[in-house]
Amino acid sequence: MSRFASEFFEQSPVLLYPLLALGLFFTVFLIVIIRVMRMKTSEVDEYARIPLEEESEVPHE
């Protein structure tokens, strides 16, 4: 990288935004993983049955 580009990127406050976005992504990702790992088996089974449950008959238009 040229000297001009490296000096620009060292002093640019805009580089903070991607780092904040990455930190936010990993925080949300870890929260979701922890929440899923702490779920009770009965709750997981309940969510697993959702696509298989019978829907009430709705007349088609």
Secondary structure, DSSP 8 states (H G I E B T S, - for coil): --HHHHHHHHH-GGGHHHHHHHHHHHHHHHHHHHHHHT--HHHHHHHHHGGGS--------
